[in-house]
Amino acid sequence: MTIAPSNARRPRPTAKRKRRKPDPVKAWVKRLDRTRPALLEDVLDGLASIYGREPWRRRLDPTSELILTILTQNTADVNAEKAFEAMRLAYPSSAPVERHVPGLGWGGSGLSEGSPPDWMAVELAPLPELIDVIRPGGLGPQKAPRIQATLRTIREARGDHYLEFLGDMAPLEARDWLTAIGGIGKKTASVLLLFCFDLPLMPVDRHVERVSHRIGLIPAKATADQAHDYFLAMLRPEQAYEAHVNLIHHGRAICHARRPDCAVCPVRARCRYVDPRAP
């Protein structure tokens, strides 16, 4: 019998591999496919039955879209329009005239035809002056320094205020570039990229969030910020624009925060707000 030397190395026990935590977004999409098949398609078809399928078209140049979207934060779209128009008058430019056709989903009446503001003049304006100019839009003391910081960050990174280069980037890369700017979140970045370049990103505002939670498209505890990634996983690229404009319009027209008009809702048969057991 051979006796192993006392100093022989014993084989080390194989380390157990840690299981990766499942991706909650992928897990949710799989769960919807399994338990509520064709939910997203039925919702989009139902909304299209009364709102149609509006074709994509650019609304404004990217810098104007970005600043207008900042002006809409925590205020009505109609007030943001007033503030943007006031900036045009206070800081005129010789840039080409733009025609704003907001389309379905916009809560205001649309901007008048006009050139975008002189963004360098806006960036360098005395802060109290800019606050006073955009006061009709509400929250001027908060938004004026945010607008100036945004314009300054873009100019320092690119040498000017133009954002057309974003259209040549991959959608998430472009979103990351924008959200690296202080005060710009996924919603604001997605609005710019969807409406200016038709990049397949889904902006989630309070209306989209409310409607999506009620139907059960996104988890009950998902925040608006998290909802962007749930929709990114659920939607095909060609569905992003239609989903955004119809969901946001539905939230304004029928699925109100208070007293939603469920009797005329085209997706009531699949809505968990109407029936907690809806398929």
PEMOKA-V489993 format. One record per residue. N is the residue number from 1. OMEGA is omega as a letter, one per 40 degrees, with the letter a starting at -180 (none if undefined). Layout:
<<N;OMEGA> <N;OMEGA>>
This chain:
<<1;a> <2;i> <3;a> <4;i> <5;a> <6;a> <7;i> <8;a> <9;i> <10;i> <11;i> <12;i> <13;a> <14;i> <15;i> <16;i> <17;i> <18;i> <19;i> <20;i> <21;a> <22;i> <23;a> <24;a> <25;i> <26;i> <27;i> <28;a> <29;i> <30;i> <31;i> <32;i> <33;a> <34;a> <35;a> <36;a> <37;i> <38;a> <39;a> <40;a> <41;i> <42;i> <43;a> <44;i> <45;i> <46;i> <47;i> <48;a> <49;i> <50;a> <51;a> <52;i> <53;a> <54;i> <55;i> <56;i> <57;a> <58;i> <59;a> <60;i> <61;a> <62;a> <63;i> <64;i> <65;a> <66;a> <67;i> <68;i> <69;i> <70;i> <71;i> <72;a> <73;i> <74;i> <75;a> <76;a> <77;a> <78;i> <79;i> <80;i> <81;i> <82;a> <83;a> <84;i> <85;i> <86;i> <87;i> <88;a> <89;a> <90;a> <91;a> <92;i> <93;i> <94;i> <95;i> <96;i> <97;i> <98;i> <99;a> <100;i> <101;a> <102;i> <103;a> <104;i> <105;i> <106;a> <107;i> <108;a> <109;a> <110;i> <111;i> <112;i> <113;i> <114;i> <115;i> <116;i> <117;i> <118;a> <119;i> <120;i> <121;i> <122;a> <123;a> <124;a> <125;i> <126;a> <127;i> <128;i> <129;a> <130;i> <131;a> <132;a> <133;a> <134;a> <135;i> <136;a> <137;a> <138;i> <139;a> <140;a> <141;i> <142;a> <143;a> <144;i> <145;i> <146;i> <147;a> <148;i> <149;i> <150;i> <151;i> <152;i> <153;i> <154;a> <155;a> <156;i> <157;a> <158;a> <159;i> <160;a> <161;a> <162;a> <163;a> <164;a> <165;a> <166;a> <167;i> <168;a> <169;i> <170;a> <171;a> <172;i> <173;i> <174;i> <175;i> <176;i> <177;a> <178;a> <179;i> <180;i> <181;a> <182;i> <183;i> <184;i> <185;a> <186;a> <187;a> <188;i> <189;a> <190;i> <191;a> <192;a> <193;i> <194;a> <195;i> <196;a> <197;a> <198;i> <199;a> <200;i> <201;a> <202;i> <203;a> <204;i> <205;a> <206;i> <207;i> <208;i> <209;a> <210;a> <211;a> <212;i> <213;a> <214;i> <215;a> <216;i> <217;i> <218;a> <219;a> <220;a> <221;a> <222;i> <223;i> <224;i> <225;i> <226;a> <227;i> <228;a> <229;i> <230;i> <231;i> <232;a> <233;a> <234;a> <235;i> <236;a> <237;a> <238;a> <239;a> <240;a> <241;a> <242;a> <243;a> <244;a> <245;a> <246;i> <247;a> <248;i> <249;i> <250;i> <251;i> <252;a> <253;a> <254;a> <255;a> <256;i> <257;i> <258;i> <259;i> <260;a> <261;a> <262;a> <263;a> <264;a> <265;a> <266;i> <267;a> <268;a> <269;a> <270;a> <271;i> <272;i> <273;i> <274;a> <275;a> <276;i> <277;a> <278;a> <279;none>>
